Amino acid sequence: MHSNQHWLEVIQRTPLVSIDLILRDPQGCVLLGLRSNRPAQNTWFVPGGVIRKDEPLDQAFARIAHTELALTLARDQARFRGVYQHFYDDNFAGEPGVSTHYVVLAYEMTVPDLAPLGPLDQHRALRLFTVEEVLGDAAVHGNTKAYFE
């Protein structure tokens, strides 16, 4: 595992490749989490996470779904939505002058039962939003809104 200082150096020098999970219930509502951590702290965001070095995409997808939401999901059941870029002026450590840049692989799928979910390590709360609520709520991060515009 890496130390926080090494991870900060990685963030300072290179973009991070990540997976975002656009998860819908059968009625079309979207699952968002209220972020506890930087970047995008205190905003509603789709669940997601960084792909680890030497981690195949299928494994990363399954790990992120499990660690973020305690769900067992497979990438081959999701629809690839495209590649997105997320830029943040801050970083996980709050270190001044260090921005965070993600190259995001976005996947969408309908999940029959999205509750109960957990653990909530990255989010203070989880909630289902209609697409109209996603687009109209100022507390939903712009990078999440971009998936629905």
C-alpha atoms as an extended CHARMM CRD file, in Angstrom:
* protein
*
       149  EXT
         1         1  MET       CA              0.0000000000        0.0000000000        0.0000000000  PROA      1               0.0000000000
         2         2  HSD       CA              1.1440000000        3.5520000000       -0.5780000000  PROA      2               0.0000000000
         3         3  SER       CA              1.7420000000        6.2480000000        1.9740000000  PROA      3               0.0000000000
         4         4  ASN       CA             -0.2980000000        9.4390000000        1.8000000000  PROA      4               0.0000000000
         5         5  GLN       CA              2.8090000000       11.3690000000        0.7160000000  PROA      5               0.0000000000
         6         6  HSD       CA              3.4820000000        8.9900000000       -2.1740000000  PROA      6               0.0000000000
         7         7  TRP       CA             -0.1780000000        9.1280000000       -3.2290000000  PROA      7               0.0000000000
         8         8  LEU       CA             -0.0880000000       12.9310000000       -3.1310000000  PROA      8               0.0000000000
         9         9  GLU       CA              2.9780000000       12.8640000000       -5.3780000000  PROA      9               0.0000000000
        10        10  VAL       CA              1.1640000000       10.6100000000       -7.8620000000  PROA      10              0.0000000000
        11        11  ILE       CA             -1.8000000000       13.0150000000       -7.8940000000  PROA      11              0.0000000000
        12        12  GLN       CA              0.5250000000       15.9750000000       -8.4030000000  PROA      12              0.0000000000
        13        13  ARG       CA              2.2560000000       14.3590000000      -11.3960000000  PROA      13              0.0000000000
        14        14  THR       CA             -0.3260000000       12.3490000000      -13.3180000000  PROA      14              0.0000000000
        15        15  PRO       CA             -4.0280000000       11.9020000000      -14.0180000000  PROA      15              0.0000000000
        16        16  LEU       CA             -5.8220000000        9.1100000000      -12.1880000000  PROA      16              0.0000000000
        17        17  VAL       CA             -7.8610000000        6.5710000000      -14.1330000000  PROA      17              0.0000000000
        18        18  SER       CA            -11.1290000000        5.7240000000      -12.4310000000  PROA      18              0.0000000000
        19        19  ILE       CA            -14.5230000000        4.0890000000      -12.8640000000  PROA      19              0.0000000000
        20        20  ASP       CA            -17.8070000000        5.8540000000      -12.0820000000  PROA      20              0.0000000000
        21        21  LEU       CA            -20.9360000000        3.7860000000      -11.5030000000  PROA      21              0.0000000000
        22        22  ILE       CA            -24.1670000000        5.2870000000      -12.8080000000  PROA      22              0.0000000000
        23        23  LEU       CA            -26.6090000000        3.0120000000      -11.0290000000  PROA      23              0.0000000000
        24        24  ARG       CA            -30.3540000000        3.2260000000      -11.5900000000  PROA      24              0.0000000000
        25        25  ASP       CA            -33.2430000000        1.5330000000       -9.8520000000  PROA      25              0.0000000000
        26        26  PRO       CA            -35.9820000000       -0.0790000000      -11.9980000000  PROA      26              0.0000000000
        27        27  GLN       CA            -37.8990000000        3.2410000000      -12.0250000000  PROA      27              0.0000000000
        28        28  GLY       CA            -34.8880000000        5.0760000000      -13.5050000000  PROA      28              0.0000000000
        29        29  CYS       CA            -33.7910000000        6.9230000000      -10.3660000000  PROA      29              0.0000000000
        30        30  VAL       CA            -30.0480000000        7.3730000000       -9.9180000000  PROA      30              0.0000000000
        31        31  LEU       CA            -28.0380000000        6.4750000000       -6.8120000000  PROA      31              0.0000000000
        32        32  LEU       CA            -25.8190000000        9.2910000000       -5.5050000000  PROA      32              0.0000000000
        33        33  GLY       CA            -23.6640000000        9.5790000000       -2.4080000000  PROA      33              0.0000000000
        34        34  LEU       CA            -22.9530000000       12.6760000000       -0.3320000000  PROA      34              0.0000000000
        35        35  ARG       CA            -19.1440000000       12.7560000000       -0.4800000000  PROA      35              0.0000000000
        36        36  SER       CA            -17.2460000000       12.7190000000        2.7980000000  PROA      36              0.0000000000
        37        37  ASN       CA            -13.7940000000       13.0970000000        1.2470000000  PROA      37              0.0000000000
        38        38  ARG       CA            -12.0010000000       15.4790000000       -1.0780000000  PROA      38              0.0000000000
        39        39  PRO       CA            -12.2200000000       16.1660000000       -3.9190000000  PROA      39              0.0000000000
        40        40  ALA       CA            -15.9250000000       16.9620000000       -4.4060000000  PROA      40              0.0000000000
        41        41  GLN       CA            -16.4290000000       16.8870000000       -0.6400000000  PROA      41              0.0000000000
        42        42  ASN       CA            -19.9650000000       17.7600000000        0.5500000000  PROA      42              0.0000000000
        43        43  THR       CA            -21.5420000000       17.2630000000       -2.8810000000  PROA      43              0.0000000000
        44        44  TRP       CA            -23.7550000000       14.5010000000       -4.2450000000  PROA      44              0.0000000000
        45        45  PHE       CA            -21.8170000000       12.2860000000       -6.6450000000  PROA      45              0.0000000000
        46        46  VAL       CA            -22.1310000000        8.9170000000       -8.3500000000  PROA      46              0.0000000000
        47        47  PRO       CA            -20.1240000000        6.1630000000       -6.6300000000  PROA      47              0.0000000000
        48        48  GLY       CA            -16.7430000000        5.4080000000       -8.1220000000  PROA      48              0.0000000000
        49        49  GLY       CA            -13.0990000000        4.7970000000       -7.5040000000  PROA      49              0.0000000000
        50        50  VAL       CA             -9.5720000000        4.6600000000       -8.8500000000  PROA      50              0.0000000000
        51        51  ILE       CA             -8.3070000000        1.7090000000      -10.8490000000  PROA      51              0.0000000000
        52        52  ARG       CA             -5.2410000000        0.2650000000       -9.1430000000  PROA      52              0.0000000000
        53        53  LYS       CA             -1.9520000000       -0.4820000000      -10.8910000000  PROA      53              0.0000000000
        54        54  ASP       CA             -2.0700000000       -3.8770000000      -12.6550000000  PROA      54              0.0000000000
        55        55  GLU       CA             -5.7810000000       -4.2870000000      -11.8050000000  PROA      55              0.0000000000
        56        56  PRO       CA             -7.8840000000       -5.5580000000      -14.7280000000  PROA      56              0.0000000000
        57        57  LEU       CA            -11.0020000000       -3.4810000000      -15.4710000000  PROA      57              0.0000000000
        58        58  ASP       CA            -13.3940000000       -6.2920000000      -14.5370000000  PROA      58              0.0000000000
        59        59  GLN       CA            -11.7290000000       -6.6460000000      -11.1330000000  PROA      59              0.0000000000
        60        60  ALA       CA            -11.6730000000       -2.8840000000      -10.5690000000  PROA      60              0.0000000000
        61        61  PHE       CA            -15.3690000000       -2.5830000000      -11.4170000000  PROA      61              0.0000000000
        62        62  ALA       CA            -16.3040000000       -5.4040000000       -9.0110000000  PROA      62              0.0000000000
        63        63  ARG       CA            -14.0330000000       -4.0760000000       -6.2330000000  PROA      63              0.0000000000
        64        64  ILE       CA            -15.3840000000       -0.5240000000       -6.5070000000  PROA      64              0.0000000000
        65        65  ALA       CA            -19.0100000000       -1.7230000000       -6.4170000000  PROA      65              0.0000000000
        66        66  HSD       CA            -18.2360000000       -3.9020000000       -3.4050000000  PROA      66              0.0000000000
        67        67  THR       CA            -16.1660000000       -1.4160000000       -1.3940000000  PROA      67              0.0000000000
        68        68  GLU       CA            -18.3350000000        1.6330000000       -2.1620000000  PROA      68              0.0000000000
        69        69  LEU       CA            -21.7560000000       -0.0110000000       -1.8770000000  PROA      69              0.0000000000
        70        70  ALA       CA            -21.4100000000       -3.6470000000       -0.7390000000  PROA      70              0.0000000000
        71        71  LEU       CA            -22.9000000000       -4.7180000000       -4.0880000000  PROA      71              0.0000000000
        72        72  THR       CA            -21.7780000000       -7.6090000000       -6.2800000000  PROA      72              0.0000000000
        73        73  LEU       CA            -21.7750000000       -6.2170000000       -9.8240000000  PROA      73              0.0000000000
        74        74  ALA       CA            -20.0480000000       -7.2760000000      -13.0300000000  PROA      74              0.0000000000
        75        75  ARG       CA            -18.7580000000       -4.9080000000      -15.6980000000  PROA      75              0.0000000000
        76        76  ASP       CA            -20.1180000000       -7.0890000000      -18.5210000000  PROA      76              0.0000000000
        77        77  GLN       CA            -23.6310000000       -6.3680000000      -17.2220000000  PROA      77              0.0000000000
        78        78  ALA       CA            -23.1310000000       -2.5970000000      -17.4810000000  PROA      78              0.0000000000
        79        79  ARG       CA            -23.3080000000       -0.2960000000      -20.4890000000  PROA      79              0.0000000000
        80        80  PHE       CA            -20.1640000000        1.7340000000      -21.1720000000  PROA      80              0.0000000000
        81        81  ARG       CA            -21.1770000000        5.4130000000      -21.3050000000  PROA      81              0.0000000000
        82        82  GLY       CA            -17.8370000000        6.8700000000      -22.3540000000  PROA      82              0.0000000000
        83        83  VAL       CA            -14.6920000000        8.5760000000      -21.1520000000  PROA      83              0.0000000000
        84        84  TYR       CA            -14.9870000000       11.7640000000      -19.1060000000  PROA      84              0.0000000000
        85        85  GLN       CA            -12.4760000000       14.1110000000      -17.5020000000  PROA      85              0.0000000000
        86        86  HSD       CA            -12.8730000000       15.5310000000      -14.0050000000  PROA      86              0.0000000000
        87        87  PHE       CA            -10.6710000000       18.4000000000      -12.8420000000  PROA      87              0.0000000000
        88        88  TYR       CA            -10.5070000000       19.5720000000       -9.2190000000  PROA      88              0.0000000000
        89        89  ASP       CA             -8.5370000000       22.4110000000       -7.6690000000  PROA      89              0.0000000000
        90        90  ASP       CA             -8.0240000000       20.3580000000       -4.4910000000  PROA      90              0.0000000000
        91        91  ASN       CA             -6.8980000000       16.8720000000       -3.4820000000  PROA      91              0.0000000000
        92        92  PHE       CA             -7.6220000000       14.1790000000       -0.8770000000  PROA      92              0.0000000000
        93        93  ALA       CA             -5.1270000000       15.6860000000        1.5850000000  PROA      93              0.0000000000
        94        94  GLY       CA             -6.1340000000       19.3400000000        1.2320000000  PROA      94              0.0000000000
        95        95  GLU       CA             -2.5580000000       20.1470000000        0.1980000000  PROA      95              0.0000000000
        96        96  PRO       CA             -2.4770000000       23.6830000000       -1.2600000000  PROA      96              0.0000000000
        97        97  GLY       CA             -1.5280000000       23.9870000000       -4.9320000000  PROA      97              0.0000000000
        98        98  VAL       CA             -2.1020000000       20.3230000000       -5.8030000000  PROA      98              0.0000000000
        99        99  SER       CA             -5.0030000000       19.7070000000       -8.1840000000  PROA      99              0.0000000000
       100       100  THR       CA             -6.5960000000       16.3490000000       -8.9830000000  PROA      100             0.0000000000
       101       101  HSD       CA             -7.2930000000       15.1570000000      -12.5360000000  PROA      101             0.0000000000
       102       102  TYR       CA             -9.3340000000       12.0390000000      -13.2610000000  PROA      102             0.0000000000
       103       103  VAL       CA             -9.8440000000       10.2510000000      -16.5590000000  PROA      103             0.0000000000
       104       104  VAL       CA            -13.1320000000        8.4920000000      -15.8670000000  PROA      104             0.0000000000
       105       105  LEU       CA            -14.6140000000        5.3940000000      -17.4820000000  PROA      105             0.0000000000
       106       106  ALA       CA            -18.3480000000        5.7240000000      -16.8670000000  PROA      106             0.0000000000
       107       107  TYR       CA            -20.5820000000        2.6550000000      -16.7460000000  PROA      107             0.0000000000
       108       108  GLU       CA            -24.3520000000        2.5650000000      -16.3350000000  PROA      108             0.0000000000
       109       109  MET       CA            -26.6190000000       -0.2380000000      -15.2050000000  PROA      109             0.0000000000
       110       110  THR       CA            -29.9840000000       -0.8910000000      -13.6340000000  PROA      110             0.0000000000
       111       111  VAL       CA            -29.8250000000       -2.6650000000      -10.2870000000  PROA      111             0.0000000000
       112       112  PRO       CA            -33.0550000000       -4.3170000000       -9.0960000000  PROA      112             0.0000000000
       113       113  ASP       CA            -32.4510000000       -3.6060000000       -5.3980000000  PROA      113             0.0000000000
       114       114  LEU       CA            -30.3350000000       -0.6270000000       -4.3660000000  PROA      114             0.0000000000
       115       115  ALA       CA            -31.1370000000       -0.7760000000       -0.6430000000  PROA      115             0.0000000000
       116       116  PRO       CA            -29.7950000000       -1.4210000000        1.9000000000  PROA      116             0.0000000000
       117       117  LEU       CA            -26.3070000000       -0.3720000000        0.8880000000  PROA      117             0.0000000000
       118       118  GLY       CA            -23.0740000000        0.2260000000        2.7060000000  PROA      118             0.0000000000
       119       119  PRO       CA            -20.5590000000        0.6270000000        4.2070000000  PROA      119             0.0000000000
       120       120  LEU       CA            -20.4480000000        4.3900000000        3.9400000000  PROA      120             0.0000000000
       121       121  ASP       CA            -16.6900000000        5.0010000000        3.9720000000  PROA      121             0.0000000000
       122       122  GLN       CA            -16.7090000000        7.5420000000        1.1390000000  PROA      122             0.0000000000
       123       123  HSD       CA            -20.2110000000        8.9460000000        1.6470000000  PROA      123             0.0000000000
       124       124  ARG       CA            -22.1590000000       10.3430000000        4.5950000000  PROA      124             0.0000000000
       125       125  ALA       CA            -25.4340000000        9.3380000000        2.9450000000  PROA      125             0.0000000000
       126       126  LEU       CA            -26.8120000000        7.5730000000       -0.1100000000  PROA      126             0.0000000000
       127       127  ARG       CA            -29.9800000000        8.6260000000       -1.8850000000  PROA      127             0.0000000000
       128       128  LEU       CA            -31.9550000000        7.9550000000       -5.0560000000  PROA      128             0.0000000000
       129       129  PHE       CA            -32.5350000000       11.0010000000       -7.2900000000  PROA      129             0.0000000000
       130       130  THR       CA            -34.7320000000       11.4060000000      -10.3400000000  PROA      130             0.0000000000
       131       131  VAL       CA            -32.8060000000       12.7370000000      -13.3360000000  PROA      131             0.0000000000
       132       132  GLU       CA            -34.7060000000       16.0230000000      -12.9310000000  PROA      132             0.0000000000
       133       133  GLU       CA            -33.5080000000       16.2420000000       -9.3090000000  PROA      133             0.0000000000
       134       134  VAL       CA            -29.9270000000       15.4810000000      -10.3760000000  PROA      134             0.0000000000
       135       135  LEU       CA            -29.9930000000       18.3130000000      -12.8940000000  PROA      135             0.0000000000
       136       136  GLY       CA            -31.8540000000       20.7690000000      -10.6640000000  PROA      136             0.0000000000
       137       137  ASP       CA            -30.1360000000       20.3040000000       -7.3040000000  PROA      137             0.0000000000
       138       138  ALA       CA            -27.2690000000       22.7320000000       -6.6560000000  PROA      138             0.0000000000
       139       139  ALA       CA            -25.7120000000       20.2180000000       -4.2340000000  PROA      139             0.0000000000
       140       140  VAL       CA            -25.1870000000       17.6700000000       -7.0410000000  PROA      140             0.0000000000
       141       141  HSD       CA            -21.6590000000       18.0820000000       -8.4350000000  PROA      141             0.0000000000
       142       142  GLY       CA            -21.3720000000       19.3150000000      -12.0240000000  PROA      142             0.0000000000
       143       143  ASN       CA            -19.3190000000       16.2690000000      -13.0230000000  PROA      143             0.0000000000
       144       144  THR       CA            -22.2440000000       14.0650000000      -12.0300000000  PROA      144             0.0000000000
       145       145  LYS       CA            -24.7510000000       16.3080000000      -13.8150000000  PROA      145             0.0000000000
       146       146  ALA       CA            -22.6750000000       15.9130000000      -17.0060000000  PROA      146             0.0000000000
       147       147  TYR       CA            -23.7390000000       12.2560000000      -17.2040000000  PROA      147             0.0000000000
       148       148  PHE       CA            -27.3690000000       13.3630000000      -17.6530000000  PROA      148             0.0000000000
       149       149  GLU       CA            -27.1470000000       16.5390000000      -19.7490000000  PROA      149             0.0000000000
